Amino acid sequence: MAAPSEVPVRALIINPNTSQHMTDALTPVIDALGFENVSFVDGIIVKLLVVDIVHDDAAESAKACLPALVPMLPMHDVFLVACYSQHPLVRQLKKECDALQREATKGAGGAGARKYVTGIFEASVLSSLALTGSQPDEGFGIVSTGKIWETALRDAVHELFGVSDSRRFVGCRTTGLNASELHDLLPEKVRGKMMEATKDLLRDGKKAGSDVQAICLGCAGMVGLEEAVREACVEELGEDASKSVSIVDGVKAGVGALITLARGGF
């Protein structure tokens, strides 16, 4: 029997928008994880009319992507939706994969290939919970793009937790930039906006009596901006205290979680 690390895992990374730049930016992040015997397929599944998927557009995004994805389900084992939101495509893909598994297990005594689905939002939140909580006042927060996400992601976290108030979640602060502007504007301006939003989040934590120990990058387009968040933590907290803050990239968290689930046979 092959060791878990030797079992091939076929992964599909789904970028449900029209930004080729954002798709291209995901490749080095995934490659840097160094998984062996893992084949990744990434790319734009369906061309959409919008570049930045805002909260109200997610349903249309899912509606456009799902028909193209369904024929690809048998050929892959794990699926990561690379849009930082409570994207309906995650739930829809889980439903399709469950149906596929039920069909595969007919007459097989319950045996069948399990498939795994998550989004980068869900993966980053669950990773943050693993990185915090040794003390009652430790929590996490999200740095995202446009102002609308402060409410949308707050509500999404509350729904994921099943409670409307938790000291573990400090909240979400935003840069005021959309996903495309993260790549199109001058790097120093983007860096400044990221640092400002990070400092605001850390201050929110102090006001709420919570020590922010993890910060989620709340957009797939924030790949490569970890250093701006780290610098802001150093300036706001000091060199030593900033070392205790983990910066969570949802793409890395999602890929890692899915591969572990697939190889562990959960």
C-alpha positions, 0 to 999 in steps of 0.5 A: 500500500502506498504511503499517504504522501505518495498517493496522487491528488488531483487538485483544481483551483478555481478563480471565479472571475475574469482576472487572468492576473489574479489567476497567474499570481496564484501559481507561485504561491501554490508551487511554493508549498512543495507538495509532491505528487500533487497536480494542480490545475488553475485558470479561469473557468468561465469568462464573466462580465465583472472583474471584482466579484463583490458580495451581490455578484457571487450568485451570478459568478456561481451560476456561470461557473458551475455548469463548466465545473460539473464535467470536471468533477470526476477528474479531480479530487479536491476543489478550492474556490479562490474567492474570499467570500461566502461564495455559493459555489462552495456549497454547490460544488459540495452538493455535486460532489456528494451526488457523484460519490453516492452514484460511485458507491452504488453496488460497491459496498459503500466504497467510493472516492471521496471529494473535498471542497472548500473556499479560501475564506473558510480555510483561512478562518479555520486556520486562524482558529488553530493559530489562536486561543491559548488565552481567552483574549486572543483573536483574529481579524481580516484585512480585505478590499472594499468597504462592503466587505467589512459587513459581509465578512463579519456576517459570514464569520458569524454564520460560520461560527453559529454565533453573532458575537465572539471575542475570537473574531475582532472584525474586518478592516478594508483598504478601499481598493478593489481586487484589480487595483491591488495589482494596477495601482502603484505598489507604494500606494497599495502597500500604504493602504494595506498597512493602514487597514492592518493597523486599524484592525490591531487597534480595534482589537485593543479597544475590544480587549482582544489580542490579535494573533492572526490576520487573514488576507481577505482577497485572493488578489492580496497574494504577495502583500504579507510583508506589508501586513507584517511591517504594519504589525511591527510599527503598531506593536513593536518588533517583539510583540509582532512576532506572535501575529500569524498572517494567513493566506487563504490559498495556502490554507485551503490547499493545505487543508484539502490535501491533508483531508484527501491523503488522510482519507477523512 
